[in-house]
Amino acid sequence: MGRPVSGVRYALPLSRAIRIAASDAGGFTIGGVVIAERHTALRSEAARLLAKGIEGCGYFISQTVYSARPTQRLLRDYLRDCRGAGSEPRRVVLSFAPCGREKTLAFLRWLGVTVAPDTERAILGAADPLAKSIEICRDNLRRILDEPYAGEIPLGVNVESVSINRDEIDASIELFHALREVLAGK
């Protein structure tokens, strides 16, 4: 994880902490966080992943995905950067979460998750918002996996609940089954 607050100086830079932990005889597996929305022309999240992988991160876990496009762009550029550096891509675990309420959408946006206005309208305007969000997550995973990089970057899937509401928590199990079917090619 990075810094919880910017501008604070820490005695041990993150890159050095990763190297120390990765080289420990205890055999730690070090992971990092990836936020596709940070990947822009001015700030390359792909380059950050490459550097952290070289330092010793064995995998990365994404922020919740509600828009496939930023993740597709990031993974494409990450593979390109890995090839350019002669480095094997590290596993990227893609996170998905069901969402059926405006309050949950607001929380996702607060976390920095991209939720397009049409996606928000589709979820909140649906007769069954949770079923619609599961459908959107399933379609996003399909889009991500339909790209050429999918066979070259080890990908994983994480299903989580970002809500305290029972129906949204229960929907995470439905989402798990829906995404498992996508991974199985159904």
C-alpha positions, 0 to 999 in steps of 0.5 A: 500500500502507498501512503495514506496521506501525501506529503508525509515523509517516511523513514523507509521508502516503499520501494526499499520496503518491498525489496527488504520484504521480498528478499526475506528468508521467510518467503513473504509474497508481497502484493500491491494495489493497482488503480486503473483510473490513475493510468493517464498520459501524465502518470503511468500506472503501468510503469509503476506496476513494472517498477514494483514488480521488479522490486519484488511485488508478486501480484497486484490487486485492483480497485473495484472495476466498474468501467472496463476501459481504464483497466483494458488500457492499463493492462495493454500498456503494462504488457507493453512495458513488461515486454520492453523491459524483458520482465514477466508480468505479475499477476493482476487480480481484478476486483468486482463488487455488487452495488444496488444503492445510491449510497453505495455508488457514492462510496465507490466514487469516493474511493476513486472508482469510475462509475460512468453516468450511464452505468449509474442510471442503468443500475439505479433505474433497474427494477433489480439494481443488484442484478443489473450491477452483477450484469455490468460486472460480468460484461466488464470482465468479459470485455477485459478478458476479450483483449489480446493481453489476457493470455499473457498477463496472469489474471485473477478475480476478486469479489468483494462487498463494499456495503454494510447492507445485507442484500448487497453482501448476499449479492456478492455471492451471486456475483462470484457465481456469475464471474466464475461462469465468465472465467469458465467460458460460459 
